Amino acid sequence: MERFLKRRSPPSNIELDDLSHDPAKRKNIQEDEVRRKYLTRGSCQPRGHTFKQKLIGNALRCFNPHWFDQYPDWLEYSMAEEKAFCLFCYLFRVQVGKQSGCDAFVSTGFSSWNKADSFSKHVGDHTSFHSNAKNKCEDLMRQGQSIRHALHKQNDIMKDEYRIRLSASIDVARHLLHQGLSFRAHNEKEVSKNKGNFIELLKYTARQNEAVGKFVLINAPKNNQMTSPPIQKDIAHCFAEEVTKSVIQEIDNDIFALLVDESADVSDKEQMAVVFRFVDKFGLVKERFIGISHVKETFSLTLKHAIDSLFAKNGLSLKKVRGQGYDGASNMKGEFNGLRSLILKESRSAYYVHRFAHQLQLVVVAVAQKKHNQVGEFFDMIHLLLNVIGASCKRKIVLIESNCKRMDEGIKNGEIKSGTGLNQDQSLKKPGNTRWGSHYKTLLRLVEMFPCIVEVLEHIQNYGTDSTKRQQAYGLLKYFHTFDFVFYLQLMLVVLGLTNNLSKALQKGDQEILNAVSLVESTKRQLQKLRDDGWDDFVAKVYSFSDKNETEMPNLEDEFVDSRKPRTKTGITNLHHYKVDCFYTVLDMQLQEFNDRFDEVNSEILVCMSSLSLIDSFRQFDKSKLVRLAELYPDDFSFVERRSLDHQLDIYLLIMCKRMIESLGDLARVLVETRKHLSHPLVYRLLKLCLILPVATATVERCFSAMKIVKTTSRNSIGDEFLSDCLVCFIEKHVLETVIKRFQNMNERRLHL
């Protein structure tokens, strides 16, 4: 009897999480745990898929999605093979055997779309192959009739106690998941003083609620306490599945954009995060996190396979993707072999958009650093400074104390104002290429704390115990007193300052692509103005900093001496070198990169989209361009619909010009609120296509920030599925009441509710 009461585990050679979702790719099975997993998932019904047409006789025919409504529990469709299958017959074909004429729904797949009556023939009467398989599936999921439950007699009191324990564990897990906290501790025995967050919070709940405390932990049966690690993982998985299900329901088989990024977690495993951007039924633009997948390699094909698996799992089709947003890496955006091109092969209207905010960081910093030697040397010295001071806690404290002393003196002398929130303790920030605006903050701190930094470097040079650090401090002090340092410090501050507001604006999750392009253009104009007319003001800032900090100040009219070849005559003045070779060159690089990187999106699409701009009461409205925009989405607008769109746009313009609307997002919301999206469906469809084009993957970046909270150094062994489940629950934070039912169905439980 004991062997029946033990929880059955899946066969050692089968990973339940790796089971294929596509019915054409499944292997023959005989294990009940695998069958239960498939039945819990439900049949694979990609309702939003664009079903492939097939020439049958003299007509093109395809699968009718209404058949899913007729046979919701067993009918499946393979997007890989474009064929129909039967879930019940696949799961129990070995036990039931073969039936003539029905094997197509099990192994080869059914694709005779002109024979709709074949579905009803496959079902047959109560003695058919299909009916026997269906009965076996129902018996498997009907836990109350299993041998385990027959031996372990249940009554209503036991069920109520079990429900209380399960509900308490679910409430505790929900709280921990929403806070991103760990569940377990190294020692959860009764004598342990720290049993982990799950047990400790459950104990607290029991103390606060006497009705719960009677049936949990030590008051619960030893073999049914609902606190074991597998139980905790099952609960987290149920929450994640329900959250993902709600997101898929929000999309409702409509079009959406795909945002993907990859990053290594704390255990150096490469993870791929996926976010969907779509317009919901209320006209609101949303970006929702779907999950992460572990990828062994970051090749484009590997990433594509991971996305295919994720889409198949959730019954989604790449045919509905209308936008792509990546990090700009070659394996992502490659024109020929990148992930971008692989998805374009399946969805020709999945236009790719650069991650504007991330690209801005690359434009301003990385380009100048890589293409201009003096700028590269400047950032190398900044990096060295951060290593010399930031690598030691003692040196950090010395810097902070020196800065506090300087601020106290400034306040006493009236040079520094005091007030709430002012004059906080500060230290040097370490910049990062993927942290937008971080270089600008680092340089601002460097300017503000420059006297203190020099003082700390002098202390290291004179009294440091490490000879390497002493030599590095000497080199830094020597460089910081040169005119080159001051010049490039002020130059990068000016350039980064001009682009900082743009960087912040582009990080907003609800940013529209029209606004983004407008912001980029205005920033380019500011850079061009700085190049044409900003030299005199810039030199004044350089001289002011040099006077204040007693750094080297050369005469600009003297001949320039190259420090690498001091004996070689250059034949140019200092003015020519710093103005033409440095100032103009760096700004020209920025302008060129802006033009190159921010012109990746199909220029024709952007021009056409600008006709939807709300500026000056639709001043840029151009009906011909909007009709052309519809032509660029052939899967969304037929020839007849494009003709109808021409007439709808005239009426739409007359109605919307009378309203005060600030953005395209507000326009979509107003159309839904006034139900104008029903009278102008083609205009609303065009508007959604513009809204879902992603400007930046800020949401994906935040997902990786959340991953650092969930998967910490102390939790570096957390599994891939459990990590994904925790992240989905932590980021989306849904409260769902259907978790108990899913939890009961996903495994055979001791008690049946």
N, C-alpha and C positions, 0 to 999 in steps of 0.2 A: 504493500500500500504506500509506503514511503516514497517509492520511486514515482508514483503518480502525483504525489503532492509537491514534488520538487518542480521548480520552474524549468520548463523545457527551453533549452538554448538551441540556436540554429546550428546546423552542421558546420564543422570547423572549416570546410572548404568553400563555404558560401558567405559572402559579405552582404547582409541585407541592404545596406546603404548603397551598394554598387549595382543593385539589380536594375536592369534596363527598363526604361519607361516605354520605349517604343515596342509595340507588340511584335514587330517583324524581327527584332533583334534578341528576343528572349530565348533562353535555353530550356530544354526539357527538364521538368522538376517533379519531385515526389514528396518533398518535405512540407509538413503542415505550416511551419513557421514562415516559409517563403510564400505559401498560398495566402496565409493571413496578412502578410505584408502587402501583397497585391490587392487583396480585397479591401484593406484599409485605405489604400491609395485611391481605389475606384478605377473605373475604366478610363482609358486614355482617349479623351474626346477633345481634340483641338478645334473648338468651334470657330475660332477666329482665323483658321488656316485658309489660304486660297487654294482650293482643291484643284488638282491638275486635271485638265480635260483629256479625254481619250476618244479616239475615233472608233466608233462602233457602228458598223453598217455605213450609212452615209451621213451620220450626224456626230457632232462632238458632244460627249456626255461626261459628267463628273459626279462625284459623291454629293448627295444632298444632305446638308447639315440638319435638316428637319428629321432625318432618320435617328439622330441622337435623341430627340425628344420622344420618338416612338419606342426606342429601346435604350433607355438611359442607363440600365444597370450592367449590360453585357457588351453592347456594341462598341468596338474600338476602331481607331483609324491610325495607320502608320504613315507618318509624314515622310519617312525615308523611302518606303516602297509604294506609297500612294494606293494602299489597299486596306480593306476592312477585315477585322478579326473578331473573334468571340472570346471574351475573358473567361467565362465559366468553362467552356470546352477546353481551353488551353490549360487551365489549372488541374482538371481531372480527366484529361484524355487517356492517361495511362490506366486509370482504374476503370473507366467506363468502356474504353475500347473505341473502335472506329465505327462510323456509320456511313454508309455509302452516300456520296454527294455532299457531305458536310465537312470533309477534311480541308476544304478551301478556307474555311473560317478559322482553322487552327494552325496550319503550317504554311501553305502556299499563299493564302490571302485571297480575298474575294474582290473582284474589280469589274464584274459584269453589271455596270450601272443601269443598263436598260432592263434588267430583270429585278425590279424592286420586290416582287413577290418572293424572291429567294430568301429574304430575311424571315418572313413568316413561315416559310417551309423549313428553314433551319430550326426554328423554335419547335415546331411540330406539336404533338399532343403530349400528355403527361407521361408517356412511356418512351419518349424520344431520347436520343443521346444528350441533347441540350438540356432537357428537363431533369434527367438524372444528375448531370453535372451541376445544375443550379441547386438541386436539393442538397447535394453534398456541400456546396459552398454555404448554404444557409445553416446546415448542421454544424459546420466548422465554426461559424461565427456565433452560433447559439450556445454560449458557454454554459448556460444552466442545464443543458442536457449532456454535458461531457462526463466522462468517467470520473474525473477529479471531483466534480460537483456532486455526482451521485454518491461517492464515498464520503465526501465532506458535507454532510447534511446542513442546509442553511435554514434559518428562520428569519422572520422579519426583524427581530431584535438584533441579530448578528449583522444583517444588512444595514440597519440604521447606524450601528456602531462603526461599521466599515466606511459608510458614507461620511461620517463625521471625521474619521482619521484621514480619508482621502481629501476631503475639502480643506482640512487644516494644512496638509502637506502642500496642496495646490496654492493656497493663499500665501504660505511662507515662500514657496518657490517663485511666485509672481512678484512678491516684494523684492526678493534678492535679484531676480532677473532685471527688473526695472531699474534697480540701483547699480547694476553691473558688478555685484559682489560675488565672491566665491561661495560655493556651497559647503565644501568639506574641509576637514582638518586632518593632520597626520594621525591623530589619535582620537577616536570617537568613543572610546570605552567609558564606562560609567565613572571610573576613578579619575578620568582626565578633567583638568580644570578648564580646558578650552576644546570643546567638541566640534567646533566649526560653526559657521553662521547658520546653517540649516537647522541643526539640532538646538542651538542656543535660542534661535528665534522661535522655534516650535515650543521650547520650554517656557519662554516668556508668554507666548500665546496661551499655553495651558494654565499659567498662573493668573492671567487676566480674565480668562473665560472658564468658569468652573465646569460648564457643560462640555467643553472640549477636553479639559484636563482629565476627565474621568476615563477617557478612552484612548489617549495617546501615550507614546513612550513607554514607561514602565507599567502603565495600566493597560497596554495593548497586548494581544497575544504575541509571543516571541517570534512566531513565524509570519506575522502580518502587521508589522509596525508602520509600514509605508514610509520608511526613512532610508532605505538602502541606496547605494549609489546608482544601481540600475533604475530604481523607481524615480530618483531625482532626474536622471537623464531622460527618462520617458516623459515626465511631466514637462520638462523644458522643450522637448521635441514637439509635444502636443501644442504648447503655446506657440511655438514658431510656425508650425503647420497651419494653425488657425489664423495667425497674423498674415502669413503669405496668402492664404486663401482669400482673406478679406481684400488684400491688395489686388489680386487677380479679378475679384468681383468688381472692384472699383474701375479697373480698366475696361471690363465688360466687352471683351473681344474687339475693342477699338484700337486705333493706331497709337503708337507710343515711340519714344526715343530710348535708345540704349546707351547708358553711361557705364564705362568699364575702366577700372584702374587696377594696378597690381602693386603689391608691396610685401615685404617680408615681415613676419611677426617677430615676437621676442625670441622665439626658438629658431629663427632663421629659416622658417618655412615660407615659401612663396605663396601668397594668397591673392586671389582675384575677387574683387568686390564688384557687385552688379547692382545698379540702380536704374529704375524705370522713371521716365519723365512723361507725363500724360496730362490730359485735361479731363477732369471728372464730370459727372452728370450735372454739377452745379456751375460749370464753366470755370472752375478754379484750376490753375496749373499746379501740379503736385510732382514731387520727386520722392519716390518711395524705395527704401532699401529692401532688396529681395534676399540677399544672402551672400556668403563668400564660398569660394571653392578653392581647394588646395590644388595647385598645378605644379607638377614636378619640373616642368620646363616652361619657359616663357616664349616659346616659339609661337608663331601665329596660328599654326594648325592645332597645337595643344590648347591654346586659348579658345579656338573655335569649337573644338570638341567639348570643352567644359561648358560653353554657352549652349551648345546643342543639347547637352544633357540637362541643363537647368531649364531650358524651354520645354523639353519633352516632359520633364517632371511636373511642370505646372500647366501643361496643355496649351502652350503658347506657340505661335508660329513666327519665324523670322520674316514672313511675308508682310507682317503688320508693322515692322520697324520702319520708321520714317526719319530717323536721325541717329547719328552716332557721335559720341564724345569720348575721346581718349586723352592720354597724356602727351601725345606728340612723338612718342618713341617710334623707331622705325618698324619694330615688330607689330605695332598697333596700326599706324597710319600708312604703311607702305603702299605705294600706288599699285604694285604688281602682286606682291605676295603677302602683304600685311593683312591683319584682321579686318581692316576697313574694306579691302577689296574682296575678301572672302564673303563678307556679309552682303556687299553690293551685288555679288553674283546671284544671291537668293532673293534680294529685295532691291530692285533697281532704283527705288526712290529713297533709299536710306542714306541721305546725304550726310557727309562728314563735316563736322565743325570743330575747329581747333579749340582746345581749352584756353580761352582768352586770358584768364587771369594767370594761369601757370605760364603760358607763353610770354606774358608781359614780363615776368620775373626773368625768364631766359633772355629776352630781348635786351633788357636794361643792364643786367649784370653779366651774364655768361658771355654774351657776344662781345662786349667791350673787353672783358677779361681775357678772352681767348684770341681776339684779333688785334689787340693793342698791347704791346709789350709793357709799356709803363703802367697802364691800368692793371695788367696782370700782376706786375711786381707790387703795386700798391695793395691789392687784395691778398697777395701772399704774405705781406708784412702784417696785415690785419689778422690773418689767420695765425701767424706766429705769435702775435701779441696775445691773442685769446688763449693760446696754449701755454704761454709763459705765466700769465696771471691767473687764468681760469683753471689750470690743472692742479692748483694747490688751494686748499681751503684756507690756509694761513694767509696766502697772498691775497685771496679774495677779501678776507676780513680786514687786512691792512688797507686795501683800496677803499672799502666801504667806510672805515673809520677816518681815513684821510678826507674823503668826500664830505662826511658829516662835519668834520672840523672846519672845512672850507665854507660850508653852508652856514655854520654858526657865526663865523667871522663876517660873512656877507650880510647876514641878517642884522648883526650888531652895527655894521657900517651903513646899513640902509641900502645896500646894493641888491639885496635879494628880498622879495616880498614874502611874507609869511601868511598862512591861512589854512583852512581846512582842506585836506587832500594835497597840499603842496609840500615840496621838499621831502619826499619819501626816500627811504634807503634805496640806492640804485647800484647796479653792477653791470658789467659789460654783457650784452646779449650775444649769443653765438648764432650767426646767420646760417640759413640752410637754403639750398636751391629749390626745395619744395615747399618752403614756408614763405608765402607771399608777403612782401614788405619787410622781411626780417633784416635784410641788408641795410635798409634805410634806418631802422631803429638802432642797429649796431653803430652806424656812423654818427647818428645824433648823440648817442651816449658817449662816443669817443670825443666829440667836440665839447660836450658839457663837462666831462670829467678829465679833460686833457691835462691840466696841471697836476691833478692827483695821480694820473697814470704815469706821468713823467717822474713824479716823486717816488712812486712804487718801483719803477724800473731802476732809478738811481740807487734805491735801497737794495734791490736784488744784485745790481752790479757790484756794489761795495761790500755787502755783507752776506750774499748768498752762499750756501754750502755746496751747491751743485755747480761745478765749473761750466757745464754746458749751458745752464740757465744764465750764468753770469755773462758768458759770451753772447748769448742771444739777446740779453737785455742791453748790452753794449751796442750791438748792431741795430737794435730798434731805436735806441736813443740817438744814434748817429743819423738814422734815416728820418726820424721825426723832426729833426732840426733842419732838414733840407727844404728848399723851395718846391721841389717835385712833390713831396708829401702833401704840403699845404695846397698846392694847385689841384692835384687829383682828388684830394679829400673834398674840397669845395665843388669841384666839377661833378663828382658823383652825387654829392648832396643835392645839387641843383637838379640834375637829371632825375634822380630817384624821387625828389620832392614833387616834380611835375607829374610823375606817373603814379604817385602814391594814392591819390584820390581815385584815379582810374582803377588801380588794383583793388581797392576796397569795394568800389562799386561793382566790379565784375565778380566778386566773391559771393554776391547775394544769390540765393537759390532761385529767386523769382525774377531774375534779370532777363529781359527780353533781348532778342538778338538785334532788333532795330536800335534799341537804346545803346547796346554794346558797341555796335558799329559807329554810332554817333559819338560816343565817348572816345573811341579810338581816334576818330578823325579830328576831334577837338584837341586831343593830346598831341597829335602830329603837328597841328598848326602851332601849338605852344612851343614845341621843340624847334620848329622852323623859325619862329619869331626870336627864340633865344639865339639861334645860330646867326640870324641876320643883324639883330640889334642889341644883343645882350652882353657883348664882350666887355664894354666899359664898366657896367655894374658888377659883372663877375670879377674883374680884376680888383675892383674896390674891395670886395669881400675877401679876396685872397690877401691883399695888403693889410686889411684890418686884422685878420687872424694872425698874420706874421708879426705885426707890431705888438699885439697883445701878448703873444707867447714867445717873443724874441727868437724867431726862426730866421733862417737865411733869406735875404731879399736881393736878388741880382738886378742889375740895371738892364732893362729890356732892350736898350739900344746897343748894348755891347754884343760882341760876336758870341754865338752859342758854342759852348765847349761840350762835346760828347764825353760823358764820364767813362765810357767804354774805350774810347780812343782819344785821350786828352791831348796828345801831340799832333793830331790830325786836324787841319783847318776845315771847318764845315762850310764856311762861306755864307752863313745865314746868321741873322741876329736872334737874340733870345725872344724878341717879339714874334718873329716869323715862326720860330719853333713852337712856342707855346700857343700861339693863336691859330696857326694854319695846321701844323703837324699834330697838334694835340686837341685843342678846343674844337676846331672845325671837323677834324677827322673823326673824333668820338661821336659828335652829334650826327655827322653824315652816316656813320654806321648804324646809329639808332633809327634814323629815318628810313634807311634802306631796309633794315630788318623789319620795321613796322610794316612797310609796304609789301615785303615778301611774305611774312608769316601771317598777317591778317588778311591776306587775299587768297587764302587756301579755299575758303568756301566758294562755291560756284558764284562768280560775280553776277551772273544773270539772275540768279535766285535773289540775291540781296537787292539788286536794282528793282526787281518786280515786287519784292516785299516792302520796299520803301513806299510803295503806293498805298499801303494800308496805314501809314503813319498818321497819327491824330493831330500833328502840329498844325496850328493855324486853321483849325476846322477843316481838316482833310485837304489842305492846300496841295499836297503832292498826289492826291488821288488821280489815278490813271487807269481807266477801265481796261484798256488794251494790254497793259502790263499785267494786270491781275488775271486776265484770261490766259495770257502766256504762262503765268505761274501755274495755273491749273493744268496746262499742257505738260508741264514738267513732272506732274504726278499722274501718269497715265493709268495707274492702278486705282486711283481714287476718283477720277473724273472721266466718264465716257465721252464720246463725241457729242452725244445728245445733251449730256449734262453741261458740257462747256458752252453750248449754245444757250442753254437755259440760264447759265451763270451770267451771261451778258445782260439779260433782262433783269435778273434779280439785283444786280449791282446798282442799277439806276434807282430802284425803289429804296434799296438799303441806304444809299447815300442821302437821300432826302429825309429819311427818318432819323438817322444817327447824327446828322449835322445839328440837330436841335438840342442835343444832349451835351452836358459838360463831362467829358470822359478824358482821363489823363493817360492811360496806357492801354495796350492791346489786351492785357490781362483783365482790366476793368471792363473793357468792351465785351469780352467773352462772357463775363459774369452778368453784365447788364442784359445781353441778348437772351441768356437763360432765364433771368428773373422776369423779364417782360415777355418771355415765350416767343420772342422774335426768331429764335434759332429754329423753330418749327416752320415758320413762314418763309424763312430764308436759309434753308438747310445747306445749300451749296456755299453760301458766303460763310456760314459758321464752320463748315468743313475746311474751307480755305484758311480761315483764321486759326483753327486748331493746328493745322500743318505748320503755320508760322510760329505758334507758341511752343510747340514741343521741340523745335530745334534747340539743342542745348548750347548755352553760352559758356558755361564752366562746369566742371565736375566738382564743385565745392562740396556737394553732398557726399560724394565718394571719399573725398579727403577727410571729411568729418567721420566717416565710417572707420577709416584707418585710425583716427584719433581715438574712437571708441574701442577699437581692437586693443590699443595699448592699455586701456583701463580694464577690459575684460580678461585679456591674456597677459598676465604680469609675469615677472620672473619666478614668483612662487607657484605660478600655475602654468609653467612652460610645457607641461606634458598633456595639457587639455587636448582632447581629440578634435578632429576637423569638423565633424558633424555637430558635436556639442558646442564648439566655439561658434559655429554659424548660428545655431539655435539661440545661444545666449546673446549674440549680437543683434539678431532680428528682434528679440524681445526687449533688449536694452534701448535700441534706437527707435523702434516704432511705438512701444509702450501702449499696447492695446489691452483692454480688459475683456476677456471673452468667457462666456458661460458654457461653451460647448466643449471645453477641455475634458471634462469628466467622461463624456461619451467617447471621445477619441481615445482617451487613455485606456478605457475598458476594452476597446476593440483592437488596439494595436498588439496586445499580448493576451494569453490566457491567464486570467486572474483567479485568485483563490475564491473570491466571492463575486457573485454576479448580481448586478443591480438591474 
